[in-house]
Amino acid sequence: MCINSCTGYTGPFSQCDNCPYCSKSRYEPDHPPEVRIPCQWFSTFPLAPQLQALWWTPEGTNSLKYCQCCTAKIMEELARNNGICTSPYVDFFDGSDYPTAIQEGRISIDNMVLAFSIDGEQLYHNKVSECWIYIWIILGHAPSVHYKKNYVLPGRIIGRPGKPKNPESYVFPGFHHRDFGFGTQHSIMYSHLGHSLLWEQQMVQEWPR
């Protein structure tokens, strides 16, 4: 990443030797040309292993069953009332996009649903400590817990000194890792069953910022 945090050298910037925003060198200058040591690094927390780990305990499995149970009730109500839902709006599955995706077969009742969020954070009150963090929110948990820190999955921490001028370049590896798995199957150990099942990832919809 840029030493001033302007951009991450990913995607279209992966071959750059200098920052396209501040022109700072990507690599430390005090080394031979063949020894390329980046001036600054950043790390990504891969999503798929974190999702798989959620199913390894009975507590995690039971918590994730919330969405499946509510989806089954919603689909039953829609079938009973000719596509009309009259129950109170409780969570995202009470909207129109999610049930439509289920009905069209783009996802199944067993698929996991995620929300993405990125923002800047001031870690300390009395000194400069800004960083940027993005997270994954697992909407399969009940609303009472899916925003709690124990249930939120980290995606990336972007260190200072500056504000990212191209946040998408930092987000790219995490989304690339996510997209690489879509349309493929992953083995997940269901703790309450004692054996593994295949979990298939699918993309439902991305909403613009």
Backbone as CSV, one residue per row, in Angstrom:
resi,resn,N_x,N_y,N_z,CA_x,CA_y,CA_z,C_x,C_y,C_z
1,MET,0.840,-1.192,0.000,0.000,0.000,0.000,0.874,1.240,0.000
2,CYS,0.299,2.371,-0.407,1.029,3.640,-0.416,1.466,4.006,0.995
3,ILE,2.643,4.573,1.111,3.163,4.939,2.434,2.324,6.035,3.073
4,ASN,1.562,6.768,2.245,0.651,7.792,2.757,-0.798,7.307,2.820
5,SER,-1.007,6.028,2.605,-2.333,5.384,2.679,-3.267,5.797,1.550
6,CYS,-2.737,6.402,0.487,-3.607,6.853,-0.613,-4.354,5.697,-1.254
7,THR,-3.639,4.612,-1.560,-4.244,3.502,-2.283,-3.530,2.203,-1.962
8,GLY,-4.213,1.105,-2.198,-3.584,-0.207,-2.133,-3.179,-0.631,-3.529
9,TYR,-2.059,-1.297,-3.637,-1.573,-1.719,-4.960,-2.234,-3.042,-5.342
10,THR,-3.510,-2.931,-5.664,-4.312,-4.092,-6.055,-5.025,-3.775,-7.364
11,GLY,-5.579,-4.788,-8.014,-6.362,-4.567,-9.220,-5.587,-3.789,-10.263
12,PRO,-6.130,-2.659,-10.758,-5.444,-1.875,-11.794,-4.164,-1.211,-11.310
13,PHE,-3.942,-1.160,-9.996,-2.738,-0.537,-9.450,-1.658,-1.557,-9.096
14,SER,-1.900,-2.838,-9.384,-0.991,-3.894,-8.918,0.402,-3.798,-9.545
15,GLN,0.521,-3.171,-10.706,1.823,-3.081,-11.372,2.486,-1.713,-11.177
16,CYS,1.870,-0.848,-10.415,2.425,0.501,-10.221,3.657,0.457,-9.314
17,ASP,4.659,1.260,-9.656,5.839,1.415,-8.810,5.777,2.683,-7.978
18,ASN,4.852,3.570,-8.307,4.666,4.811,-7.562,3.183,5.051,-7.361
19,CYS,2.851,5.721,-6.287,1.450,6.001,-5.985,0.867,6.922,-7.063
20,PRO,-0.283,6.584,-7.638,-0.887,7.441,-8.652,-1.466,8.739,-8.100
21,TYR,-1.481,8.883,-6.769,-2.049,10.079,-6.154,-0.977,11.019,-5.598
22,CYS,0.003,10.475,-4.867,1.032,11.335,-4.265,2.413,11.109,-4.863
23,SER,2.565,10.121,-5.754,3.808,9.806,-6.472,4.915,9.238,-5.590
24,LYS,4.598,8.899,-4.347,5.599,8.274,-3.484,5.928,6.873,-3.998
25,SER,7.171,6.456,-3.768,7.608,5.142,-4.227,6.884,4.031,-3.472
26,ARG,6.563,2.992,-4.197,5.931,1.828,-3.590,6.930,1.033,-2.760
27,TYR,8.216,1.047,-3.167,9.225,0.206,-2.528,10.270,1.050,-1.808
28,GLU,10.873,0.453,-0.809,11.935,1.128,-0.071,13.117,1.406,-0.996
29,PRO,13.673,2.636,-0.951,14.712,3.016,-1.921,16.102,2.469,-1.615
30,ASP,16.380,2.112,-0.380,17.745,1.737,0.011,18.042,0.262,-0.210
31,HIS,17.647,-0.243,-1.374,17.892,-1.633,-1.711,18.193,-1.735,-3.198
32,PRO,18.893,-2.770,-3.626,19.130,-2.966,-5.068,17.807,-3.100,-5.818
33,PRO,17.799,-2.778,-7.104,16.553,-2.827,-7.892,15.873,-4.186,-7.872
34,GLU,16.674,-5.256,-7.776,16.065,-6.586,-7.800,15.447,-6.974,-6.450
35,VAL,15.738,-6.210,-5.393,15.173,-6.465,-4.068,14.061,-5.450,-3.834
36,ARG,12.832,-5.893,-3.942,11.689,-4.987,-3.867,10.946,-5.213,-2.557
37,ILE,11.164,-4.314,-1.612,10.528,-4.396,-0.302,9.511,-3.268,-0.184
38,PRO,8.241,-3.579,-0.053,7.222,-2.525,0.042,7.446,-1.612,1.235
39,CYS,7.119,-0.345,1.058,7.245,0.616,2.154,6.201,0.373,3.236
40,GLN,5.058,-0.149,2.854,3.990,-0.360,3.820,3.100,-1.507,3.360
41,TRP,2.550,-2.241,4.346,1.721,-3.402,4.064,0.318,-3.193,4.629
42,PHE,-0.622,-3.977,4.148,-1.912,-4.087,4.802,-2.364,-5.544,4.705
43,SER,-3.269,-5.923,5.585,-3.690,-7.320,5.674,-5.192,-7.449,5.443
44,THR,-5.583,-8.597,4.896,-6.987,-8.910,4.688,-7.354,-10.146,5.507
45,PHE,-8.537,-10.125,6.098,-9.055,-11.289,6.808,-9.994,-12.032,5.856
46,PRO,-9.571,-13.160,5.280,-10.425,-13.871,4.304,-11.785,-14.218,4.892
47,LEU,-12.801,-14.096,4.068,-14.170,-14.262,4.549,-14.580,-15.719,4.703
48,ALA,-14.294,-16.558,3.705,-14.811,-17.925,3.704,-14.432,-18.728,4.954
49,PRO,-13.160,-18.709,5.415,-12.849,-19.484,6.630,-13.607,-18.987,7.855
50,GLN,-13.854,-17.686,7.920,-14.611,-17.158,9.061,-16.057,-17.633,9.028
51,LEU,-16.638,-17.693,7.830,-18.010,-18.181,7.711,-18.098,-19.663,8.059
52,GLN,-17.107,-20.426,7.610,-17.107,-21.854,7.935,-17.016,-22.082,9.444
53,ALA,-16.208,-21.257,10.108,-15.996,-21.441,11.552,-17.261,-21.169,12.355
54,LEU,-18.195,-20.383,11.810,-19.421,-20.064,12.540,-20.264,-21.303,12.827
55,TRP,-20.082,-22.359,12.023,-20.913,-23.552,12.148,-20.260,-24.638,13.002
56,TRP,-19.117,-24.352,13.581,-18.367,-25.395,14.282,-18.868,-25.665,15.696
57,THR,-19.710,-24.786,16.235,-20.213,-24.993,17.591,-21.737,-25.054,17.565
58,PRO,-22.359,-25.745,18.506,-23.832,-25.762,18.567,-24.420,-24.369,18.731
59,GLU,-23.731,-23.506,19.497,-24.230,-22.150,19.712,-24.261,-21.364,18.400
60,GLY,-23.172,-21.477,17.625,-23.120,-20.774,16.352,-24.153,-21.284,15.370
61,THR,-24.310,-22.597,15.310,-25.286,-23.193,14.403,-26.705,-22.767,14.750
62,ASN,-27.050,-22.800,16.035,-28.394,-22.422,16.458,-28.674,-20.954,16.163
63,SER,-27.662,-20.107,16.340,-27.838,-18.683,16.068,-28.102,-18.424,14.591
64,LEU,-27.404,-19.152,13.716,-27.552,-18.957,12.275,-28.842,-19.555,11.726
65,LYS,-29.511,-20.379,12.509,-30.781,-20.947,12.072,-31.910,-19.912,12.106
66,TYR,-31.658,-18.761,12.721,-32.676,-17.706,12.816,-33.198,-17.316,11.436
67,CYS,-32.278,-17.032,10.523,-32.677,-16.581,9.186,-33.441,-17.674,8.443
68,GLN,-32.989,-18.908,8.556,-33.653,-20.006,7.869,-35.094,-20.178,8.360
69,CYS,-35.270,-20.126,9.670,-36.613,-20.296,10.228,-37.542,-19.161,9.798
70,CYS,-37.032,-17.921,9.852,-37.858,-16.773,9.467,-38.161,-16.793,7.973
71,THR,-37.187,-17.215,7.163,-37.410,-17.293,5.717,-38.500,-18.309,5.406
72,ALA,-38.468,-19.437,6.072,-39.492,-20.466,5.843,-40.881,-19.927,6.173
73,LYS,-41.000,-19.140,7.248,-42.296,-18.569,7.628,-42.768,-17.547,6.597
74,ILE,-41.835,-16.713,6.127,-42.188,-15.701,5.131,-42.662,-16.359,3.832
75,MET,-41.932,-17.374,3.372,-42.295,-18.033,2.113,-43.636,-18.748,2.247
76,GLU,-43.889,-19.302,3.421,-45.178,-19.961,3.652,-46.316,-18.939,3.625
77,GLU,-46.064,-17.773,4.224,-47.092,-16.719,4.229,-47.368,-16.202,2.817
78,LEU,-46.309,-16.008,2.030,-46.474,-15.538,0.656,-47.259,-16.540,-0.181
79,ALA,-46.978,-17.822,0.015,-47.703,-18.859,-0.723,-49.163,-18.917,-0.306
80,ARG,-49.421,-18.673,0.968,-50.789,-18.756,1.493,-51.641,-17.560,1.068
81,ASN,-50.985,-16.386,0.905,-51.712,-15.144,0.629,-51.504,-14.629,-0.793
82,ASN,-51.197,-15.536,-1.721,-51.025,-15.155,-3.128,-49.962,-14.072,-3.320
83,GLY,-48.826,-14.248,-2.629,-47.701,-13.337,-2.809,-47.753,-12.078,-1.982
84,ILE,-48.687,-11.978,-1.055,-48.832,-10.778,-0.213,-48.426,-11.117,1.216
85,CYS,-47.551,-10.285,1.780,-47.105,-10.478,3.166,-47.777,-9.435,4.051
86,THR,-48.470,-9.868,5.055,-49.210,-8.966,5.939,-48.610,-8.876,7.341
87,SER,-47.612,-9.707,7.643,-47.003,-9.680,8.976,-46.159,-8.423,9.142
88,PRO,-45.911,-7.974,10.373,-45.121,-6.761,10.620,-43.694,-6.907,10.075
89,TYR,-43.109,-5.786,9.664,-41.733,-5.774,9.167,-40.786,-5.930,10.359
90,VAL,-39.998,-6.997,10.332,-39.105,-7.303,11.447,-37.637,-7.205,11.047
91,ASP,-37.306,-7.737,9.858,-35.907,-7.790,9.442,-35.838,-7.702,7.916
92,PHE,-34.606,-7.841,7.367,-34.413,-7.650,5.935,-35.235,-8.614,5.087
93,PHE,-35.510,-9.800,5.603,-36.238,-10.800,4.814,-37.707,-10.430,4.634
94,ASP,-38.196,-9.402,5.339,-39.575,-8.952,5.158,-39.711,-8.001,3.970
95,GLY,-38.595,-7.580,3.374,-38.652,-6.752,2.178,-38.974,-7.587,0.951
96,SER,-38.822,-6.981,-0.232,-39.195,-7.680,-1.460,-38.010,-8.351,-2.156
97,ASP,-36.784,-7.787,-2.023,-35.637,-8.315,-2.773,-35.286,-9.744,-2.360
98,TYR,-35.233,-9.983,-1.060,-34.806,-11.295,-0.572,-35.812,-12.397,-0.929
99,PRO,-37.115,-12.242,-0.638,-38.056,-13.300,-1.041,-38.089,-13.513,-2.547
100,THR,-37.931,-12.425,-3.317,-37.917,-12.570,-4.777,-36.740,-13.423,-5.224
101,ALA,-35.562,-13.188,-4.616,-34.379,-13.979,-4.961,-34.580,-15.448,-4.610
102,ILE,-35.269,-15.712,-3.508,-35.586,-17.097,-3.130,-36.523,-17.729,-4.155
103,GLN,-37.575,-17.005,-4.518,-38.565,-17.538,-5.445,-37.977,-17.784,-6.834
104,GLU,-37.043,-16.930,-7.244,-36.432,-17.070,-8.563,-35.312,-18.095,-8.579
105,GLY,-34.972,-18.626,-7.409,-33.941,-19.658,-7.339,-32.521,-19.131,-7.388
106,ARG,-32.341,-17.801,-7.236,-30.991,-17.244,-7.252,-30.234,-17.576,-5.972
107,ILE,-30.943,-17.763,-4.891,-30.362,-18.255,-3.647,-31.328,-19.267,-3.056
108,SER,-30.834,-19.985,-2.041,-31.699,-20.944,-1.360,-31.827,-20.538,0.105
109,ILE,-32.720,-21.205,0.786,-32.970,-20.889,2.185,-31.738,-21.154,3.053
110,ASP,-30.807,-21.979,2.553,-29.605,-22.319,3.326,-28.437,-21.364,3.077
111,ASN,-28.555,-20.458,2.099,-27.457,-19.530,1.828,-27.317,-18.498,2.936
112,MET,-26.077,-18.050,3.174,-25.810,-17.020,4.173,-25.892,-15.645,3.515
113,VAL,-26.430,-14.674,4.262,-26.628,-13.318,3.749,-25.750,-12.369,4.550
114,LEU,-24.974,-11.539,3.826,-24.010,-10.643,4.460,-24.317,-9.191,4.128
115,ALA,-23.903,-8.298,5.016,-23.902,-6.863,4.752,-22.473,-6.361,4.918
116,PHE,-22.098,-5.405,4.092,-20.738,-4.854,4.079,-20.772,-3.418,4.593
117,SER,-19.778,-3.059,5.425,-19.714,-1.697,5.960,-18.255,-1.272,6.108
118,ILE,-17.948,-0.026,5.704,-16.600,0.516,5.836,-16.690,1.939,6.374
119,ASP,-15.766,2.286,7.272,-15.777,3.633,7.856,-14.437,3.901,8.529
120,GLY,-14.172,5.168,8.791,-12.977,5.561,9.524,-13.203,5.481,11.027
121,GLU,-12.131,5.234,11.758,-12.220,5.093,13.202,-11.117,5.910,13.874
122,GLN,-11.466,6.575,14.981,-10.485,7.260,15.821,-10.278,6.394,17.053
123,LEU,-9.101,5.754,17.140,-8.886,4.756,18.183,-8.620,5.363,19.550
124,TYR,-7.974,6.524,19.576,-7.637,7.170,20.849,-8.209,8.578,20.867
125,HIS,-8.587,9.044,22.045,-9.248,10.339,22.168,-8.274,11.501,22.032
126,ASN,-7.072,11.358,22.545,-6.162,12.498,22.673,-4.946,12.435,21.759
127,LYS,-4.955,11.606,20.750,-3.854,11.607,19.795,-4.353,11.123,18.440
128,VAL,-3.578,11.484,17.408,-3.974,11.103,16.059,-3.815,9.598,15.901
129,SER,-4.900,8.934,15.606,-4.845,7.470,15.512,-5.876,6.951,14.525
130,GLU,-6.182,7.752,13.521,-7.241,7.353,12.593,-6.834,6.135,11.767
131,CYS,-7.748,5.245,11.585,-7.583,4.134,10.658,-8.940,3.859,10.034
132,TRP,-8.934,3.053,8.983,-10.174,2.679,8.316,-10.366,1.176,8.466
133,ILE,-11.592,0.792,8.711,-11.925,-0.614,8.938,-13.148,-0.973,8.100
134,TYR,-13.120,-2.151,7.489,-14.370,-2.640,6.917,-14.706,-3.985,7.539
135,ILE,-16.001,-4.235,7.630,-16.508,-5.402,8.346,-17.592,-6.087,7.515
136,TRP,-17.845,-7.341,7.862,-18.955,-8.115,7.311,-19.962,-8.369,8.428
137,ILE,-21.221,-8.061,8.181,-22.284,-8.296,9.153,-23.091,-9.512,8.685
138,ILE,-23.207,-10.494,9.534,-23.898,-11.736,9.198,-25.376,-11.581,9.523
139,LEU,-26.188,-11.395,8.495,-27.610,-11.162,8.714,-28.368,-12.441,9.055
140,GLY,-27.674,-13.551,9.052,-28.300,-14.798,9.486,-28.560,-14.831,10.972
141,HIS,-27.842,-13.997,11.737,-28.105,-13.872,13.170,-29.316,-12.965,13.400
142,ALA,-29.922,-13.092,14.553,-31.047,-12.230,14.903,-30.587,-10.782,15.033
143,PRO,-31.470,-9.794,14.776,-31.083,-8.382,14.882,-30.542,-7.994,16.249
144,SER,-30.948,-8.708,17.276,-30.482,-8.373,18.624,-29.004,-8.663,18.821
145,VAL,-28.411,-9.473,17.935,-26.997,-9.824,18.118,-26.131,-9.562,16.894
146,HIS,-26.695,-9.426,15.675,-25.796,-9.413,14.512,-24.969,-8.141,14.374
147,TYR,-25.256,-7.106,15.189,-24.388,-5.927,15.228,-23.463,-5.932,16.437
148,LYS,-23.556,-6.955,17.281,-22.657,-7.065,18.426,-21.253,-7.454,17.956
149,LYS,-20.232,-6.971,18.661,-18.858,-7.162,18.196,-18.450,-8.626,18.125
150,ASN,-19.033,-9.470,18.955,-18.686,-10.895,18.915,-19.222,-11.591,17.666
151,TYR,-20.147,-10.938,16.960,-20.779,-11.554,15.802,-20.409,-10.873,14.487
152,VAL,-19.643,-9.789,14.565,-19.216,-9.058,13.368,-17.857,-9.584,12.914
153,LEU,-17.701,-9.825,11.611,-16.454,-10.375,11.077,-15.582,-9.258,10.505
154,PRO,-14.311,-9.201,10.884,-13.422,-8.181,10.315,-13.048,-8.512,8.878
155,GLY,-12.905,-7.484,8.065,-12.469,-7.667,6.688,-11.064,-7.131,6.458
156,ARG,-10.832,-5.900,6.932,-9.520,-5.282,6.739,-9.377,-4.088,7.640
157,ILE,-8.137,-3.829,8.065,-7.789,-2.620,8.810,-6.766,-1.856,7.988
158,ILE,-7.071,-0.614,7.648,-6.201,0.233,6.836,-5.583,1.274,7.752
159,GLY,-4.283,1.181,7.955,-3.601,2.060,8.894,-3.408,3.469,8.371
160,ARG,-3.013,4.353,9.278,-2.693,5.723,8.916,-1.346,5.759,8.183
161,PRO,-0.833,6.863,7.656,-1.078,8.194,8.215,-2.221,8.967,7.597
162,GLY,-2.664,8.635,6.399,-3.641,9.477,5.735,-4.951,8.764,5.481
163,LYS,-5.937,9.531,5.000,-7.221,8.975,4.610,-7.085,8.349,3.223
164,PRO,-7.593,7.144,3.025,-7.498,6.517,1.700,-8.172,7.367,0.623
165,LYS,-7.445,7.598,-0.456,-8.026,8.332,-1.584,-8.738,7.385,-2.542
166,ASN,-8.449,6.100,-2.424,-9.120,5.099,-3.251,-9.469,3.904,-2.367
167,PRO,-10.555,4.000,-1.574,-10.919,2.890,-0.676,-11.180,1.583,-1.412
168,GLU,-11.669,1.675,-2.666,-11.971,0.454,-3.420,-10.740,-0.424,-3.614
169,SER,-9.561,0.191,-3.694,-8.343,-0.596,-3.893,-8.023,-1.448,-2.673
170,TYR,-8.437,-0.997,-1.492,-8.230,-1.782,-0.280,-9.306,-2.854,-0.117
171,VAL,-10.490,-2.568,-0.607,-11.603,-3.504,-0.503,-11.472,-4.630,-1.528
172,PHE,-10.794,-4.354,-2.637,-10.722,-5.288,-3.761,-10.327,-6.714,-3.367
173,PRO,-9.236,-6.936,-2.596,-8.866,-8.332,-2.283,-9.953,-9.088,-1.523
174,GLY,-10.636,-8.413,-0.595,-11.691,-9.085,0.156,-12.857,-9.475,-0.720
175,PHE,-13.256,-8.579,-1.626,-14.356,-8.894,-2.538,-13.919,-9.918,-3.579
176,HIS,-12.661,-9.848,-3.983,-12.166,-10.840,-4.938,-12.176,-12.228,-4.309
177,HIS,-11.771,-12.310,-3.045,-11.803,-13.586,-2.335,-13.230,-14.086,-2.208
178,ARG,-14.161,-13.163,-1.914,-15.569,-13.546,-1.818,-16.109,-14.011,-3.169
179,ASP,-15.831,-13.227,-4.229,-16.356,-13.556,-5.549,-15.752,-14.841,-6.105
180,PHE,-14.504,-15.130,-5.718,-13.855,-16.343,-6.203,-14.629,-17.582,-5.783
181,GLY,-15.306,-17.486,-4.605,-16.055,-18.642,-4.117,-17.468,-18.731,-4.630
182,PHE,-18.029,-17.634,-5.176,-19.411,-17.679,-5.607,-19.561,-18.607,-6.799
183,GLY,-20.595,-19.432,-6.735,-20.812,-20.419,-7.776,-20.065,-21.714,-7.511
184,THR,-19.274,-21.761,-6.422,-18.570,-22.984,-6.058,-19.109,-23.462,-4.717
185,GLN,-18.725,-24.659,-4.339,-19.228,-25.239,-3.104,-18.103,-25.404,-2.099
186,HIS,-18.449,-25.193,-0.821,-17.492,-25.341,0.269,-18.060,-26.322,1.281
187,SER,-17.177,-27.083,1.875,-17.603,-28.035,2.893,-17.682,-27.341,4.242
188,ILE,-18.809,-27.531,4.934,-19.013,-26.935,6.253,-19.407,-28.045,7.220
189,MET,-18.764,-28.036,8.379,-19.089,-29.004,9.414,-20.250,-28.467,10.253
190,TYR,-21.385,-29.122,10.186,-22.526,-28.761,11.005,-22.393,-29.479,12.346
191,SER,-22.180,-28.700,13.405,-21.880,-29.311,14.701,-23.060,-30.135,15.218
192,HIS,-24.296,-29.696,14.916,-25.448,-30.419,15.457,-25.743,-31.697,14.686
193,LEU,-25.134,-31.851,13.483,-25.349,-33.067,12.712,-24.192,-34.051,12.839
194,GLY,-23.015,-33.524,13.175,-21.854,-34.389,13.323,-21.193,-34.759,12.017
195,HIS,-21.574,-34.135,10.918,-20.917,-34.409,9.648,-20.962,-33.145,8.790
196,SER,-20.242,-33.165,7.686,-20.144,-31.968,6.850,-21.146,-32.022,5.704
197,LEU,-21.589,-30.838,5.304,-22.467,-30.674,4.160,-21.840,-29.677,3.205
198,LEU,-22.321,-29.640,1.978,-21.812,-28.688,0.996,-22.616,-27.398,1.075
199,TRP,-21.884,-26.279,1.103,-22.509,-24.964,1.148,-22.146,-24.235,-0.124
200,GLU,-23.149,-23.746,-0.839,-22.919,-23.053,-2.094,-23.148,-21.557,-1.921
201,GLN,-22.161,-20.757,-2.361,-22.266,-19.314,-2.269,-22.917,-18.763,-3.533
202,GLN,-23.777,-17.764,-3.368,-24.401,-17.096,-4.499,-24.483,-15.610,-4.197
203,MET,-24.386,-14.785,-5.252,-24.581,-13.355,-5.116,-26.040,-13.020,-5.392
204,VAL,-26.674,-12.291,-4.478,-28.062,-11.883,-4.663,-28.108,-10.506,-5.323
205,GLN,-27.558,-9.511,-4.650,-27.640,-8.162,-5.161,-26.644,-7.290,-4.428
206,GLU,-26.061,-6.332,-5.135,-25.250,-5.309,-4.519,-25.969,-3.980,-4.685
207,TRP,-26.121,-3.262,-3.585,-26.768,-1.957,-3.653,-25.695,-0.877,-3.809
208,PRO,-25.914,0.127,-4.674,-24.927,1.192,-4.845,-24.799,2.032,-3.604
209,ARG,-23.635,2.685,-3.488,-23.431,3.553,-2.337,-24.250,4.836,-2.478
